[in-house]
Amino acid sequence: MLSDAPNPADWGACALAAGIPEPDDYLHNPDPQRDLKNDKGGTICTARGIANLGCLFILSATCVTLFLVFPLCSHLLTKKQTTQGLIDVDTPKEAYTKPSYMTGETMELVFSDEFNVEGRSFYPGDDPYWEAPNLHYWGTGDLEWYDPAAVTTKNGALEITLSKEDPATNHNLTYRSGMFCFTGGLIEASVILPGSNNVTGLWPAVWTMGNLGRAGFGASFGGFAATWGHLPNQTYPGTQLPLAATVDGDPGYDNVLGTIQSYLPGQRLSACTCPGESHPGPVRTNGDYVGRSAPEIDIFELPLTTAFGKNLSKVSQSAQWAPFNAAYQWLNTTDNLIIYDPNITVLNSYHGGAYQQTTSGLSTTNQDCYELDEGCYSVYGFEYVPGFENAYITWISDSKRVWTVMAGGLGPDPLTEIDARPIPQEPMYIIANLGFSLNFGDIDFTELQLPTTMTVDYIRVYQPANAKNIGCDPPNFPTASYIEKYKEAYTNFNLTGWGFPQYNQTVPRTD
């Protein structure tokens, strides 16, 4: 009825005249009488009006909550560590000094964390001293993904929990768990070990590592296992010499002569680095660099072993070394090895493999101090003096010294033509973690109860008053500039190697 012909010429002259009435004029022309009722106004209190206003309110409230309330609450409610310098204000005054386990000399507290603040967050940037990584520790074949959500503080202690998760929401892995520098002194950790004392499989650890290597970040490690000597595989280029480096080694690495000792690429930051090459220093007075590395000293790792005729849970307390002695046999003479109670500690029969040599003692733990047993705390630690002369590492288990390795045990070995290796001189940082891996030992999946938690009451570091050396960038072993220069190697866990095709960096030339 209201349609016109497609061609305007067919409309006629009257079609465009303003005064000619049309059927739809009432839609366009106001009528004061007709519109009087509507012009008096209306109400929004209709179902449609209320629905419209309700939707606007919900949208506005959601935006305010998401972008204002939630960040503000997160900031205000996130628990921060309470410190007075590097010493936790909750550390008891009587713990401010402690006698040396070796000399009896009074040592002074230089760092402590009592973990008393409830609900601390260890996501990156949330804590002044600790950071829980978000990565897979692929280097040791771990079955879990490390997630900051697995680490918190509760009831006055640090809790690291290993749990079973849906692989679809856990980086395609079935399990989930959670990971200050000092040089020399004594470190102690009071710990309830996870699980029970008679079920195998868990791999809890508290350990230290040189600051130039970042645990879990493979690119940062290439060539840092070695503490001295820069030749790949500990052999002269193009040769199978020295002979001792090519026989009686790791059964997994055969060569034409037998089994090789070392599969390491050689020391990246050697003392023989050419002038002008990338090296963090320092430089000796004769112009030579100081060789650098990322050594490791373990307060404890926990295997379950059979010892003394029965099943006993024991901790491995060890240090890792390179380059290697012939057949990985360090000089464990009576001058270099002290075991204080053979009923508690035995020397580990495992001495190393193609990637590390180890000095390790196996010490029986307090069998009550497990999560599913009595749940008591036991103190573990080590005391050490770095260097070559009068240097040592002494390990502590259940508040008692259990074994000592002297620097002489890592002395020169003419068979593999290596020099003495020092007790670690690098600034060391502290790591606590809970995982499991078939590379470390058998896992009793049937009896293992998950979730399980390692609980740490405190971590404390002591040093002699005349030998305090704290910080991650000491002048005699600097690290900060080098780490900043190669920052991606220390922050991108997807880079698994230093060179091509991972990080594409070159190893400094040596002479």
N, C-alpha and C positions, 0 to 999 in steps of 0.2 A: 504493500500500500504506500510505503514511503519511498520506494525506489524511483529513480529517474533513468531516462535513457542514457546509454553509454556516451552518446555524442551530445555535448552541451548545446550545439546548434539546434537540436530537436526539442530543447526545453521551451522555446518560445521567449519572447521579450518579457513577458510578465513574470517569468520565473525568477528573474534577478531583481525585480522591483521590491523595495523594502516594505511597501505598504500592502502587499498582497499576502493575506493569511495563508499559513501552511499548517499541516496537521501536527508538526512537532514543535510549534512555537512555544508551547507551555514549558518545554524543557529549557528554553533559553531566556525567556522574558519574565522578569519578576512581576508578581501580581500582589500588591499590598494587601488586598483583602484575603486572597487565598493563602498567602504566606504569613499572615499575622500570627498564627498559632506557633509556627516554628521559630519565627523571629524573636519570640519571648524567651528563647533559650531552652536547654534540655538538661539532662543529668548524665553523669558518667557511671552512675550506679546501676549499670546493666551488666548482664553476664559477659557481654563482649568487652565492655570497658574495664571491668575488673580483671578479666583474663589478660588484656593488653598491659595494664599496669603491673600485674603480677609477673608477667614475663620480663618486663623492663627491670623490675626490682631484683629478680633472680639473676639476671645477666650482670647487673651492676654489682650486686653483692659478691658474685663469683669472681669478677675482675678485681675487686678490692681485696678479697681474701687471698687470691692467687699472687697478686703483685705487691701487696702491702702487708697484710696480716701474717701470712705464712713466713716470708723472709724475716719479719720483725721477731716473731716467736722463735724461729730457728736461731736467730742471733742471740736472743735473750736467754733461751733455755739450754743452748749448747754449753756443756760443762767444760770450763777451762781448768788447766792445771794450775795449782797454787804453788808458786815458787818464790824463793828468796835467792836470786841468782840461780845457780845450778843445784842448790840444795833444797829439797822439798821441805816446806815449813812443818809438815807433819812428821818428819824424821825425829825420833826420840833423841834428846840431847846426849844420852849415854852412848848413842851409836855414832857420834861425831868423830870418835877416834877408835882405832882398833890396832892391836899389836900384829906385826908381821908374823905369818905362819912360819917363816924361815929364820928370821933374825931376832924376832921379839921387838924390833924397833917400832915406835909408835907411828902409825900412819894416820893421815887426816882425811876426812871425808871431802871429796871434791865434786861429787854428783850423787843425787839420790832421787828416786821416784817411789813414793809409797802407794800410789794408785788409790788413794782414799776418796777422791772426788767421784761421786756416783755418776754413771752414765756418760763418761767422757767419749768424745768422738775422735777417731783416728783417721778420718778421711783427709786427703791432702790439704794442708793448710790449717787444719783445725787444732793441732796440738803443737806446742813449742819444741818438743823433742822427738816425738815418735810419729811415724806415718805408716799406715797399713796399706800395702800395695794392692793394686787391682790387676792381677796377672796370673798366668800359668807358669809355674816353675818347671819349665820343660827340661832343663839341663840334667835333672836327676830323675826324670820320668815320673813326676808326681801325678797322682790320680785326681787331685783336687784342684780347684780354682781358688786362688787367694782373693778374698773379697773384704773390703773394710767393714762391711756389715757384720762380719764374724768376730770382730774384736771390739770390746768395750770394757768398762770398769763396773764392778758390782760387788757390794758387801766388802769394800775396802781392798779389792784386788783386781788385777788385770785378768780378763778371761778371753782366751782364744779357743773358739769352738770349731770342731770338725763335724760336719753334718752331711747327710745324704739328701740330694736335691734332684729336681727334675732337670735332666740335661737340656731340655728345650729352653729353659730360662737360666741356665748356668754355663753358658759358653760351650755347650755340647760335652760337658763333663758331669759325672754323677755325684761328685763330692765337692764341698766348699769349706774353706778354712780362711785364717788370717795370718805379716812380717813387721849426737854427742860424740864425740871422738875423744880418745885419751891414748897416751903412750906410756906404758909402764905402770906398775902398781898392782892393786888387788881389786877384782870385781867379784861380787857375790849376788846371787839371786835366790830368793826363797820361793820354792815352787811346790805345788801339788801336781804330781804327774797324772796324765789322763789315763782313763781306763782302769784296768786292774793289773796286778803283778804277775798274772799267769796266762794272759791272752796276747798273742803276738800280732804285730802288724802296724802299730802306731809309730810315728816318727816325730816325737816332740824334740825340740832343740832350743837351747839358748847359746849363742855363739857370737864371735866377733870377726870382723874382716877389715882389711886395709881399705882406706877411703878411696883409693884409685879404682877399685872394682866395685860395681854395684850389683848386689845379689839379685838375680832374676833378669838382668839386662845383659844379654850375651855379648853385645858389641863392646861393652866396657871391659870385658875380660880377656880378649885376645892377647896372648903374650904376657899376661900379668901373673900367671901361676908361678913363674920362675922367680927366685930371689937372687940368683946370680948366674952369669953365663948366658950367652945369647944364641948358641947354635941350635937349630931345629933338630929334634930327636937326639940331642946330645952327641951327634957324630959330626966329624969334619966333612965339609961339602964334597960330594962325589965319592965318599969312601964308606966303608963299614967299620971305621975306627973311631974311638977305641973299642976293642973287641967286647969288653964287658958291658958296653951300652947296647949290644946287639944280641945278647944271649941271656937266658935266665930271667926274662922279662914277663910281660903280660901275655898269658896264653891266647888272648883274643887278637893279638897283633903279631902275626908271623912274618918272617923275612927269610932270605935264603940261608941264613946261618942258624936261625932258631926263632926266638921270640924277643922283640925289641923292648927296651926299657921304657922309652919315652915316646909319646906321640904328640908332645907339646911343640908349638911352632917356634919356640925360642923366645927369649926375653925381649919384649917390645921396647922397653925403656932401659937399655943396657948402659953400663958404665962406659962402654966403648962407642956410644953414639957420636957421630961426627959433629963437629961444631956447626951451628946454624940449623941443625935438624930440630924437629919439634920434640921437646923434652921439658918436663916441669921443673928440672933442676933438683937440688942445687949443683953448683959447680965447685969442684975442689980447687985449692990454690994452684995445682999444677995444670989446671984447665980441663981436667977430665970431669965428666958427669958422675953423679952418684947413681948407681943402678936402683931402679924402683920396681915395686911389685904390689900385689894385693894379697898379703898372707892371710891365713885363717887359723884362729885358735878357737876350739870348741869348749865351752864350759861343760856341756854334755849333749850327747845324742843318745837316744834310748833304744837299744835292741833288747830282745828277750833271748837269753842264752842258757845253755846247760853248763853248769860249773859246779865243782866240788861234789859231783855225784848226784845233783838234783837240779830241778828247774828253779832258777833265780833270776829275777829281773835285774839287769845290770846297766849301767850307763857307760858309753864310750866317751872318754875324755882325751882329746887328741889335738895335735897340730899337724898341718899339712906343709909339705916341703917340695922344693925343686931347685936345682936339678937333683937327680936321683943317685943314691949309692948303688953299687953293684948288687943285683938281686934284691934291691930295696932294703938291704940290711944296714941299718944305721949302727953307730958304734955304741951299742948298749952294754958297755963294760960297767963294772962296779963304780967307777969314777963318774960315770955319766948317767946312770940310772939308779934311782932310789925308789923302792916300793916299801912303804912304811908298815904295812900289815898284809902279808901274803894270803891271809884268810879272807881279806876283803878285795884286794886288787891283784889282777894278773896282767901280764903284758899281752896285748892283742896279737893273735897269730897272723892277722892280716897286716901286711906292711906297706901295701901300695899297689898301684897299677899304672897303666900307660899315661894317666893324666895327673897323678899325684903320688908322692910318697908320704907315709903317715907314721907318726909316733903316737901310739894309742894304748891307753890302759883301760881295762874293763873293771869297773868297781861295783860291787854289790850295793844296791840302794837300800834305804830303809823301806822294808817291804810293806809297811803300814801306810806310807805316804803316797797313796794313789787315790784317785777320785772315787773308785768303787770299793776301796778297802776302808781304812780308818779316816782317810782324807786329811792327814796331817801335813804340815809344811816341812820341807827339808831344804837345807842350804847347800847350794853348789857354787863353785867358782874356780878361779885360778889367780895366782899371784905370779908376776913375772918381772924380770929385769931384762930390758932389751939390749941387743948388741952381741959382741963376741967374748969379751972378757968378763968373767964372774957373772955371766948371764944364765938365766934358767927360767923354766916354767914349772910351777907347782900347782897341781889340781886339788880341789877341795870337794868332798862329797859328804853329805850329812854333817856339815860343820867340822870335818876333820881333814887334814891333809892326807892324801892317799898315795900320790906318786909324783916324782920329779924327773924331768929331763934337763940335763945340764947342756950348755952350749957346746961342750966338747963332743957330745954325741952326734953333732951335725958338722964335725970337722972335715978336713980334706979327705978325699978318697982317690988314691993314685990309680986304682983300677979303672974308674970312669973319668979320671983326669978332671975332677971338679975341686973347687976351692971350698973353704968353710962357708957355711950358711949361717947368717945371724939369727938369734932370737928376734922376732919381728920388731923392727924399729919404726914402721909406718904408723901414722895415727889410725886407730882402730875404732870402728863404730859397732853398735850392739844390735843384735837381731834376736827376736824370739818368734818361733813359728811352730805350728803343729800341722803335720801332713802325713801322708803315707805313700810308699812307692815299692813296687816289687823289686826295684834295683837295690833297696836297702835290706830287704829280708822278706820272709814269708808273711803273708797276711791271712789271719784266720777270720775270713768273712763270716763264717757261721757263728762264732762266739763273740765277735767284736760288737760292742753295743754303741750305736750312734743315735743321737749326737753325743760327742764326748768333748771334754773341756780340759785344757791345761790352765791352771790358775797360778798367777805370780803375785805374791804378797808385796815384794819390793825388789828393786835392783839398786845396788849401791857400789860406788867406786871410791877407792882410797888410794892415796899416794903419799910417799914420804915428804915431810915438810921441805926438805932440801932438793926434791926432785919432782916438783909438780910440773906436769906437761899435759895440758888439756887444750882442746880445740882441734878442728879438722884441717887447719892450714898452718902448721908450725913452720917457722922459717927454715929449719934444717930438713924438713920433708914437706914442702908446699904441695897443695893439691888444687886450690880454688881456681886459679887461672886456667890450668889445664882442663879441669872439668867444665868450666864455662866455655872454653874454646871448642870442645867436643860435646856440647850439651846434649845433642840428640842421642848420643850413645848411652847417656845416663838417664834418659827419660823415655825412650821409645823401646819397649820390650819386644817389639816385633823385629828389631834388628838383631840377628843372631850371631853376627860375626863382624870383625873390624874391617876386613877387606872386601873385594869384589866377590859376589854381587850384592852383599848386604849393605854395609856402610860406605864402601868404596874409598876407604882411607888406606894410605900406604904406611908401611913400617919404616921408621927412621933408619937411614943408612948407618952402618957401623964400620969401624976400621980395625 
